[in-house]
Amino acid sequence: MTTALITGSTAGIGAAFARRLAADGHNLVLVARDTRRLTEQATELHDRHGIEAEVLTADLATDDGIDAVAARLRNRTNPVDLLINNAGFGNKGRYLDVPMSDELMMIKVHIEAVLRLTSAATEAMRERGRGGVVNVSSVAAFVPRGTYGASKAWVVQFTQGVARDLAGSGVRLMALCPGFVRTEFHQRAGMGTDNIPNWMWLDADKLVAAALADLARGRTLSIPDPRYKALMGLAKLAPRGLLGGVTSKTGRKYGPQ
C-alpha cells in the first residue's frame, strides 16, 4: 500500500482527496490545524476503508508547522508516495484594505510552504525513482487578481518548471486549477456566495477524480472541468487591459483578493 500526505485535509478539496485515496486503498497522512477534526477524519476513513490514517497537526503559516510536515515527507522508513499540497485561504477586501500581516501569511502558505514541502517530498521521491505531487492552485492564476491570483500563478509556474526539471526521474508533478468549489473556503474568508451562479460551482469529489486521472496521464496542469477550460481559453484571447477590469470587478463580487 502506498501513502499519501494531504495538507488542509479536513474540508473541501483536501477532504475529497482523502476520501478518494482512502477508497482506493492508500494509507494517509492527514495534515491540518485542528487536531479534533483530524482525529475524527482519520477514525472515519480507517473504519470505512481499512487504511492507516496518520494525524499530523500543523499550521503551515508558521515555520514550525512547515518544518514538521517537511520532516515527515523526508522520512525514508515510512515514505510518502503522493503529496497533495492543498492548504490555502482567501482574504476578503481590495488591495490595501487587507492587513499586510494577512497578505504575508497568504504568501507563507501558498508559496513558501508549497516550495518547501514540494522540495522535501521530491528529494525523497527522486531517490526511490517514483512519486507524485499535486499542488492545488486556482483558475485565478490566469487572471489579474491581486495577491491571491499572483500566489496561485506562482504555484502553476513553479510546478510546471519543476516537472520539466525532474522529467525522467519517475516523479510526476501537476498543478490543479479548480474554479468555485463548495467548501469552507468562502465561509472562512467571510465571503458571501449567494450571488455566484449555480453553473460555476464544481463538485469536489468529481474534481478530485478528474485531477487524479490527469496526474495518471502525466499532465502538469489540470483544469478539471470543460466549463472552466472554455473560460480560460477565452481569457487567453481577451485584451489584457479589458481582462484586468472585468476580473477585478468579478473578483470583488465573487472571490478572494
C-alpha positions in Angstrom: 0.0 0.0 0.0 1.2 3.5 -0.8 1.0 6.6 1.4 -0.4 10.0 0.5 0.1 13.1 2.6 -2.7 15.8 2.2 -2.5 19.3 3.7 -5.7 21.0 4.5 -7.3 17.6 4.6 -10.3 18.2 6.9 -12.5 20.2 4.5 -13.3 20.8 0.9 -10.9 19.6 -1.8 -8.5 18.2 0.7 -11.2 16.1 2.3 -12.3 14.9 -1.1 -8.8 13.8 -1.9 -8.7 11.9 1.4 -12.0 10.1 0.7 -11.0 9.1 -2.8 -7.4 8.0 -1.9 -8.6 6.0 1.1 -11.3 4.3 -1.0 -8.5 3.4 -3.5 -6.6 1.7 -0.7 -3.9 4.4 0.1 -2.7 4.9 3.6 -2.9 8.6 4.6 -1.1 11.3 6.5 -3.7 13.9 7.3 -2.4 17.5 7.9 -4.4 20.4 9.3 -4.6 22.8 12.2 -7.5 21.2 14.2 -6.4 18.1 16.0 -10.0 17.1 16.9 -11.2 17.3 13.3 -8.1 15.4 12.1 -8.7 12.6 14.6 -12.4 12.3 13.7 -11.5 12.2 10.0 -8.7 9.6 10.5 -11.0 7.4 12.5 -13.8 7.5 10.0 -11.5 6.7 7.0 -9.8 3.9 8.9 -13.1 2.3 9.9 -14.7 2.7 6.4 -11.8 1.7 4.2 -9.4 -0.3 6.5 -6.5 2.0 5.7 -4.0 3.5 8.2 -4.6 7.2 8.7 -1.9 9.2 10.5 -2.7 12.6 12.0 -0.2 15.5 11.9 -1.4 18.8 13.4 0.5 21.7 11.8 -0.1 25.3 10.9 1.6 26.0 7.6 1.5 29.7 8.3 4.4 29.0 10.7 7.9 27.8 10.3 7.4 25.1 13.0 4.3 23.8 11.1 6.2 23.7 7.7 9.2 22.0 9.4 7.1 19.3 10.9 5.4 18.4 7.6 8.7 18.6 5.7 10.3 16.2 8.3 7.5 13.7 7.7 8.0 13.9 3.9 11.7 13.2 4.3 11.1 10.0 6.3 12.7 7.2 4.4 11.5 4.5 6.7 7.8 5.2 6.1 7.9 7.1 2.8 5.2 9.3 1.3 4.4 8.4 -2.3 1.9 11.2 -3.1 1.9 14.7 -1.8 -1.3 16.9 -2.1 -0.4 20.5 -1.3 -3.9 21.7 -0.8 -3.8 24.1 2.2 -4.8 27.6 1.4 -7.2 30.5 2.1 -8.5 33.8 0.7 -8.7 37.3 2.1 -11.8 39.5 1.8 -11.3 43.0 0.5 -9.4 45.1 -2.0 -5.6 45.5 -2.0 -4.6 47.9 0.8 -7.8 47.1 2.6 -6.3 43.7 3.6 -3.8 43.9 6.5 -0.2 43.3 5.4 0.1 40.6 8.0 -2.7 38.7 6.3 -1.1 39.2 2.8 2.3 37.9 4.1 0.5 34.9 5.8 -1.0 34.0 2.4 2.4 34.1 0.8 3.7 31.9 3.5 1.0 29.3 3.0 0.6 29.5 -0.8 4.2 29.9 -1.8 6.8 29.2 0.9 5.0 26.1 2.3 4.4 24.7 -1.2 8.1 25.3 -2.2 9.5 23.7 1.0 7.1 20.8 1.1 7.5 20.0 -2.6 11.2 20.1 -2.3 11.2 17.8 0.8 8.9 15.3 -1.0 10.5 15.2 -4.4 14.0 14.9 -2.9 13.0 11.6 -1.3 10.8 10.5 -4.3 13.7 11.0 -6.8 15.9 8.7 -4.7 13.2 6.0 -5.0 12.5 6.7 -8.6 8.8 7.2 -8.2 6.2 9.5 -6.6 3.8 12.3 -7.3 3.0 15.8 -6.2 -0.3 17.7 -6.8 -0.1 21.4 -6.0 -3.6 22.9 -5.7 -3.7 26.3 -7.5 -6.8 28.0 -9.0 -8.2 29.4 -12.2 -7.4 32.7 -10.5 -3.8 32.0 -11.5 -4.7 33.0 -15.1 -6.3 36.4 -14.5 -5.1 39.6 -12.7 -6.4 39.1 -9.2 -4.1 40.7 -6.6 -2.1 38.7 -4.1 -4.3 35.6 -4.2 -4.1 35.3 -8.0 -0.4 36.1 -8.0 0.3 33.4 -5.4 -1.7 30.8 -7.4 0.1 31.8 -10.6 3.4 31.2 -8.8 2.1 27.7 -7.9 1.4 26.9 -11.6 4.7 28.2 -12.9 6.7 26.6 -10.1 5.0 23.2 -10.5 5.4 23.1 -14.3 9.0 24.2 -14.1 9.9 21.5 -11.5 8.1 18.9 -13.6 10.4 19.7 -16.5 13.5 19.6 -14.3 12.5 16.2 -12.9 11.4 14.7 -16.2 12.6 11.1 -16.5 13.1 10.8 -12.7 9.9 8.9 -12.1 8.4 11.8 -10.1 5.3 13.5 -11.5 4.1 17.0 -10.6 0.9 18.6 -11.5 -0.8 22.0 -10.7 -4.5 21.6 -10.1 -6.6 24.7 -11.0 -10.2 24.4 -9.9 -12.9 27.1 -10.1 -15.6 27.6 -7.5 -16.0 24.5 -5.3 -18.5 24.1 -2.5 -16.1 24.1 0.5 -15.5 26.1 3.7 -13.2 28.4 1.7 -15.6 31.4 1.3 -17.1 31.0 4.7 -13.8 31.2 6.4 -12.9 34.3 4.5 -16.3 35.9 5.3 -17.3 36.0 1.6 -20.9 35.7 0.5 -21.7 33.1 -2.2 -25.4 33.7 -2.8 -24.7 35.7 -6.0 -22.4 33.1 -7.6 -24.3 31.4 -10.5 -25.1 27.7 -10.0 -23.3 26.7 -13.2 -20.0 28.0 -11.8 -20.0 25.5 -8.9 -17.9 22.3 -9.1 -18.4 19.1 -7.1 -15.2 18.4 -5.0 -15.4 14.6 -5.5 -15.8 14.8 -9.3 -13.0 17.4 -9.4 -10.6 15.1 -7.5 -11.5 12.1 -9.8 -10.6 14.2 -12.8 -7.4 15.5 -11.2 -6.1 12.1 -10.4 -6.9 10.9 -13.9 -4.9 13.9 -15.3 -2.0 13.0 -13.0 -2.0 9.4 -14.2 -1.9 10.7 -17.8 1.3 12.7 -16.9 -0.2 16.1 -17.3 1.5 19.0 -15.5 -1.6 21.2 -15.5 -5.2 20.2 -14.7 -8.3 22.4 -15.2 -10.8 19.6 -14.4 -14.0 20.9 -15.9 -15.0 21.8 -19.5 -16.7 25.0 -18.4 -13.6 26.4 -16.8 -11.4 25.2 -19.7 -13.6 27.2 -22.0 -13.5 30.2 -19.8 -9.7 30.1 -19.5 -9.5 29.7 -23.3 -11.5 32.9 -23.7 -9.3 34.6 -21.1 -6.2 34.0 -23.2 -7.8 35.7 -26.1 -9.2 38.8 -24.3 -7.1 42.0 -24.3 -5.1 42.3 -21.0 -6.5 45.6 -20.0 -10.1 44.5 -20.5 -9.4 41.3 -18.7 -8.0 43.1 -15.7 -11.0 45.3 -15.4 -13.5 42.5 -15.7 -11.7 40.2 -13.3 -11.2 42.9 -10.8 -15.0 43.6 -10.7 -15.8 39.9 -10.7 -13.3 39.1 -8.1 -14.6 41.7 -5.7 -18.1 40.3 -6.2 -17.3 36.6 -6.1 -13.9 35.7 -4.8 -10.8 36.5 -2.8 -8.4 39.3 -3.5 
